[in-house]
């Protein structure tokens, strides 16, 4: 992987990680197009640069994450993250297989997009207007929705948790923000696991690989900060329909290319 590849993938990660469009799906499609998807380091890189995006959430909402006087906030995140961690570990091989299939990702993009077209009308009359009003049971059920993104790569972790939040009567912006918060422990666990697995299977990172990881995380951090601020404003003003349309267009284009122009490589 070259530095230019790393910067491009990091920009995609930063732009899409907290949008309901599947950052993983976008990076898999992009890395396939760049011809580097089958490299072991690429697979690790696309997960490891999530750390930069995680730090963007912590930087923007640092008062939440460093407020040790409110243990309920941390308990909610712990409760919500458990289902995905358990299922993710149990389905590790299945997930790796599906992550290497751009066609599966494309179908997930289209399917998730169709759901987003109707979510604003489906879940009306929210009751929870602040994070502190989220109960432990509600946090758990939102975490169960996150499992769908584990089972169906390309569905979008943020999309699944936002839909789960709205199903649990959260307002659109509170559901989006709780999705950001839940991303921190979820992606920390995924990043740590992927890094350890890479070292176990391939040995320590080379100097060049480490430099590329650092560059990728810095770029993802900066871009994610901008994306989060823009996303919250767009959600409040336009809702989620626009992202549903976007997902259907992207997924449809990938399927069109695969079936009518040239087959995409399954890795």
LINHU-V343696 format. One record per backbone hydrogen bond with DSSP energy under -0.5 kcal/mol. CO is the residue of the C=O (numbers start at 0). NH is the residue of the N-H. E is the energy in kcal/mol with one decimal. If there is no record, write none. Layout:
BEGIN
CO NH E
CO NH E
END
This chain:
BEGIN
1 5 -2.1
2 6 -2.5
3 7 -2.2
4 8 -2.6
5 9 -2.3
6 10 -2.2
7 11 -2.0
8 12 -2.5
9 13 -2.8
10 14 -2.3
11 15 -2.1
12 16 -2.4
15 18 -0.9
15 20 -0.5
18 20 -1.9
18 21 -0.8
21 25 -1.8
22 26 -2.5
23 27 -2.4
24 28 -2.3
25 29 -2.5
26 30 -2.9
27 31 -2.1
28 32 -2.0
29 33 -1.8
30 34 -0.6
30 35 -2.3
30 36 -1.0
31 34 -0.8
35 38 -1.4
38 42 -1.6
39 43 -1.6
40 44 -3.1
41 45 -2.5
42 46 -0.5
43 46 -0.9
43 47 -3.1
44 48 -2.2
46 49 -1.6
47 50 -1.8
48 51 -0.7
48 52 -1.0
49 53 -2.6
50 54 -2.3
51 55 -1.2
52 56 -1.4
53 57 -2.0
54 58 -2.5
55 59 -2.2
56 60 -2.5
58 61 -0.7
60 63 -1.2
60 64 -1.6
61 65 -1.8
63 66 -0.9
65 67 -1.1
66 69 -1.7
69 72 -1.2
69 73 -0.6
70 74 -2.2
71 75 -2.4
72 76 -1.7
73 77 -2.3
74 78 -2.7
75 79 -2.5
76 80 -1.9
77 81 -1.2
78 82 -0.6
80 84 -1.9
81 85 -2.3
82 86 -2.4
83 87 -2.7
84 88 -1.8
85 89 -2.2
86 90 -2.3
88 91 -1.0
90 94 -2.8
91 95 -2.1
92 96 -1.9
93 97 -2.3
94 98 -2.5
95 99 -0.7
96 99 -0.8
97 100 -1.7
99 101 -0.6
99 266 -2.8
100 104 -2.0
101 105 -2.3
102 106 -2.2
103 107 -2.1
104 108 -2.3
105 109 -2.3
106 110 -2.8
107 111 -2.7
108 112 -2.0
109 113 -2.1
110 114 -1.5
111 115 -2.0
112 116 -1.2
113 117 -0.6
114 117 -1.3
114 118 -0.9
117 120 -0.6
117 121 -2.2
118 122 -2.1
121 123 -0.8
126 128 -0.7
127 170 -2.0
129 132 -1.4
130 133 -1.9
134 138 -2.2
135 139 -2.3
136 140 -2.3
137 141 -2.1
138 142 -2.0
139 143 -1.7
140 144 -1.7
141 145 -1.4
142 146 -0.8
143 146 -0.6
143 147 -0.5
144 147 -1.2
144 148 -0.6
145 148 -0.9
145 149 -0.9
146 149 -0.5
146 150 -2.4
147 151 -2.4
150 152 -0.5
151 154 -2.3
155 159 -2.4
156 160 -2.3
157 161 -2.4
158 162 -2.4
159 163 -2.4
160 164 -2.4
161 165 -2.5
162 166 -2.4
163 167 -1.4
164 169 -2.5
165 168 -1.6
168 126 -2.1
168 127 -3.0
170 174 -2.8
171 175 -2.0
172 176 -2.3
173 177 -2.6
174 178 -1.7
175 179 -1.8
176 180 -2.4
177 181 -2.7
178 182 -1.3
179 183 -0.8
180 183 -1.0
180 184 -0.7
181 185 -1.6
182 186 -3.1
183 187 -2.0
184 188 -2.0
185 189 -2.1
186 190 -2.9
187 191 -2.5
188 192 -2.4
189 193 -2.3
190 194 -2.4
191 195 -2.2
192 196 -2.3
193 197 -2.2
194 198 -2.3
195 199 -2.3
196 200 -2.3
197 201 -3.3
198 202 -1.8
205 209 -2.5
206 210 -2.0
207 211 -2.3
208 212 -2.3
209 213 -2.1
210 214 -2.5
211 215 -2.6
212 216 -2.2
213 217 -2.1
214 218 -2.4
215 219 -2.5
216 220 -2.2
217 221 -2.1
218 222 -2.5
219 223 -2.4
220 224 -1.7
221 225 -1.4
222 226 -2.5
223 227 -2.7
224 228 -1.7
225 229 -2.1
226 230 -2.7
227 231 -2.3
228 232 -1.4
229 233 -2.2
230 234 -2.7
231 235 -2.0
232 236 -1.5
233 237 -3.7
233 238 -0.8
234 238 -1.2
239 242 -0.8
239 243 -1.6
240 244 -2.3
241 245 -1.9
242 246 -2.4
243 247 -2.1
244 248 -2.2
245 249 -2.6
246 250 -2.9
247 251 -2.4
248 252 -2.3
249 253 -2.2
250 254 -2.2
251 255 -2.4
252 256 -2.5
253 257 -2.3
254 258 -2.6
255 259 -2.0
256 260 -1.6
256 261 -2.4
264 266 -0.6
END
